[in-house]
């Protein structure tokens, strides 16, 4: 099993959490919902590991299946987070804020980019 490809994913996860913890303790990012971003980061890393395991089982001889797999993984993440957003909104925990949402969307793009790189490197 080649889990060396998961190292950038885990490094990204740790760096984001360290920045959020330091920002929370030092109050330099007061407008952000730190716990919300950390939860989204945890959900993204778990979905990315799931997609990595799914991509690893695919045969590299069928490029259409690989593209479909990446698209299905992206769609599953979007549906999962749409459901989580609805649950969060239904609990009326207050507004999340635009900066927090932009950071979460940036994290989503980074994790999706890593998944696409795994697929492109598959031989």
Secondary structure, DSSP 8 states (H G I E B T S, - for coil): ---GGGHHHHHHHHHHHHHHHHHHHHTS-TTS-HHHHHHHHHHHHHHHHHHHHHHHTS-TT-HHHHHHHHHHHHHHHHHHHHHHHHHHHHTT-----HHHHHHHHHHHHHHHHHHHHHHHH--
